[in-house]
């Protein structure tokens, strides 16, 4: 595409994974090691800190891992299912679904 400067520093992977926010839900569109783009019905603002959890299922084992994330909202735009949010990850940690169930 002419006139377009790619600003992404890492490869993005297109994934439709469920996402849980403090006051709602959403679904990822793409994920990278440094950020995520997701769609939600929650109103978020640029520069806002956002906390969310991404659920990832294992195909081999009947289990899931949850990726708990904190990020900074970089961009907000209209999306087919609500609001599209691009967020840079500032921290993350993994939780096993069994650990969450026991807590």
C-alpha atoms as a printed R data frame, in Angstrom:
    type eleno elety resid chain resno       x       y      z
1   ATOM     1    CA   UNK     A     1   0.000   0.000  0.000
2   ATOM     2    CA   UNK     A     2   1.531   3.302 -1.024
3   ATOM     3    CA   UNK     A     3   1.924   6.029  1.567
4   ATOM     4    CA   UNK     A     4   1.453   3.601  4.484
5   ATOM     5    CA   UNK     A     5   4.243   3.322  7.049
6   ATOM     6    CA   UNK     A     6   4.084   0.088  9.007
7   ATOM     7    CA   UNK     A     7   4.515   0.893 12.707
8   ATOM     8    CA   UNK     A     8   4.228  -2.639 14.073
9   ATOM     9    CA   UNK     A     9   7.434  -3.939 15.567
10  ATOM    10    CA   UNK     A    10   6.311  -7.532 16.069
11  ATOM    11    CA   UNK     A    11   4.320 -10.052 14.051
12  ATOM    12    CA   UNK     A    12   0.587 -10.130 14.738
13  ATOM    13    CA   UNK     A    13  -1.418 -13.349 14.857
14  ATOM    14    CA   UNK     A    14  -5.096 -13.290 13.877
15  ATOM    15    CA   UNK     A    15  -6.994 -14.976 16.706
16  ATOM    16    CA   UNK     A    16 -10.592 -14.851 17.853
17  ATOM    17    CA   UNK     A    17 -10.216 -15.496 21.576
18  ATOM    18    CA   UNK     A    18 -12.684 -14.570 24.308
19  ATOM    19    CA   UNK     A    19 -11.614 -11.640 26.442
20  ATOM    20    CA   UNK     A    20 -12.933 -10.626 29.862
21  ATOM    21    CA   UNK     A    21 -12.821  -7.006 30.983
22  ATOM    22    CA   UNK     A    22 -13.709  -5.624 34.404
23  ATOM    23    CA   UNK     A    23 -17.205  -4.619 33.254
24  ATOM    24    CA   UNK     A    24 -17.755  -6.686 30.151
25  ATOM    25    CA   UNK     A    25 -16.527  -9.046 27.495
26  ATOM    26    CA   UNK     A    26 -15.035  -8.960 24.045
27  ATOM    27    CA   UNK     A    27 -13.103 -10.939 21.459
28  ATOM    28    CA   UNK     A    28  -9.574 -10.523 20.138
29  ATOM    29    CA   UNK     A    29  -8.931  -9.808 16.469
30  ATOM    30    CA   UNK     A    30  -5.150 -10.070 16.592
31  ATOM    31    CA   UNK     A    31  -2.475 -10.577 19.220
32  ATOM    32    CA   UNK     A    32   1.282  -9.991 19.355
33  ATOM    33    CA   UNK     A    33   3.937 -10.143 22.042
34  ATOM    34    CA   UNK     A    34   3.556  -6.396 22.598
35  ATOM    35    CA   UNK     A    35  -0.141  -5.732 22.113
36  ATOM    36    CA   UNK     A    36  -3.646  -6.804 21.254
37  ATOM    37    CA   UNK     A    37  -6.567  -5.532 19.196
38  ATOM    38    CA   UNK     A    38 -10.002  -6.534 20.460
39  ATOM    39    CA   UNK     A    39 -13.658  -5.688 19.966
40  ATOM    40    CA   UNK     A    40 -15.923  -4.950 22.915
41  ATOM    41    CA   UNK     A    41 -19.067  -3.063 23.860
42  ATOM    42    CA   UNK     A    42 -17.162  -1.254 26.634
43  ATOM    43    CA   UNK     A    43 -16.316   2.423 26.194
44  ATOM    44    CA   UNK     A    44 -12.571   2.938 26.571
45  ATOM    45    CA   UNK     A    45 -10.443   6.018 25.943
46  ATOM    46    CA   UNK     A    46  -6.987   6.547 24.469
47  ATOM    47    CA   UNK     A    47  -4.267   6.527 27.183
48  ATOM    48    CA   UNK     A    48  -6.583   4.698 29.599
49  ATOM    49    CA   UNK     A    49  -5.171   1.735 31.536
50  ATOM    50    CA   UNK     A    50  -7.167  -1.414 30.803
51  ATOM    51    CA   UNK     A    51  -7.095  -4.781 32.563
52  ATOM    52    CA   UNK     A    52  -8.337  -7.873 30.769
53  ATOM    53    CA   UNK     A    53  -7.995 -11.639 30.652
54  ATOM    54    CA   UNK     A    54  -7.705 -13.743 27.494
55  ATOM    55    CA   UNK     A    55  -8.859 -17.380 27.735
56  ATOM    56    CA   UNK     A    56  -6.871 -19.879 25.673
57  ATOM    57    CA   UNK     A    57  -7.986 -23.513 25.344
58  ATOM    58    CA   UNK     A    58  -5.666 -26.462 24.950
59  ATOM    59    CA   UNK     A    59  -6.632 -28.754 22.080
60  ATOM    60    CA   UNK     A    60  -4.776 -31.741 23.554
61  ATOM    61    CA   UNK     A    61  -5.897 -31.436 27.168
62  ATOM    62    CA   UNK     A    62  -9.334 -30.526 28.469
63  ATOM    63    CA   UNK     A    63  -7.984 -27.416 30.159
64  ATOM    64    CA   UNK     A    64  -7.421 -23.743 29.546
65  ATOM    65    CA   UNK     A    65  -4.888 -21.092 30.357
66  ATOM    66    CA   UNK     A    66  -5.845 -17.540 31.124
67  ATOM    67    CA   UNK     A    67  -3.549 -14.696 30.177
68  ATOM    68    CA   UNK     A    68  -4.123 -11.835 32.629
69  ATOM    69    CA   UNK     A    69  -3.018  -8.552 31.060
70  ATOM    70    CA   UNK     A    70  -2.683  -4.890 31.814
71  ATOM    71    CA   UNK     A    71  -2.274  -2.469 28.950
72  ATOM    72    CA   UNK     A    72  -2.515   1.082 27.721
73  ATOM    73    CA   UNK     A    73  -5.166   1.955 25.138
74  ATOM    74    CA   UNK     A    74  -3.464   3.297 22.000
75  ATOM    75    CA   UNK     A    75  -6.407   3.571 19.609
76  ATOM    76    CA   UNK     A    76 -10.205   3.300 19.703
77  ATOM    77    CA   UNK     A    77 -12.328   2.956 16.557
78  ATOM    78    CA   UNK     A    78 -15.792   1.823 15.456
79  ATOM    79    CA   UNK     A    79 -16.004  -1.943 14.890
80  ATOM    80    CA   UNK     A    80 -18.673  -4.325 13.553
81  ATOM    81    CA   UNK     A    81 -19.528  -5.582 17.060
82  ATOM    82    CA   UNK     A    82 -19.059  -2.393 19.095
83  ATOM    83    CA   UNK     A    83 -15.737  -0.671 19.719
84  ATOM    84    CA   UNK     A    84 -12.311  -1.739 18.403
85  ATOM    85    CA   UNK     A    85  -9.468  -1.224 20.877
86  ATOM    86    CA   UNK     A    86  -5.726  -1.401 20.215
87  ATOM    87    CA   UNK     A    87  -3.764  -1.755 23.456
88  ATOM    88    CA   UNK     A    88  -0.056  -2.052 24.209
89  ATOM    89    CA   UNK     A    89   0.710  -4.648 26.878
90  ATOM    90    CA   UNK     A    90   2.424  -3.234 29.959
91  ATOM    91    CA   UNK     A    91   2.323  -6.465 32.012
92  ATOM    92    CA   UNK     A    92   0.958  -9.990 31.799
93  ATOM    93    CA   UNK     A    93   0.886 -13.286 33.681
94  ATOM    94    CA   UNK     A    94  -0.445 -16.768 32.989
95  ATOM    95    CA   UNK     A    95  -2.981 -18.600 35.145
96  ATOM    96    CA   UNK     A    96  -3.990 -22.232 34.781
97  ATOM    97    CA   UNK     A    97  -7.783 -22.718 34.848
98  ATOM    98    CA   UNK     A    98  -7.312 -25.303 37.628
99  ATOM    99    CA   UNK     A    99  -5.479 -22.687 39.734
100 ATOM   100    CA   UNK     A   100  -8.321 -20.205 39.188
101 ATOM   101    CA   UNK     A   101 -10.944 -22.801 40.127
102 ATOM   102    CA   UNK     A   102  -9.120 -23.540 43.404
103 ATOM   103    CA   UNK     A   103  -8.668 -19.880 44.360
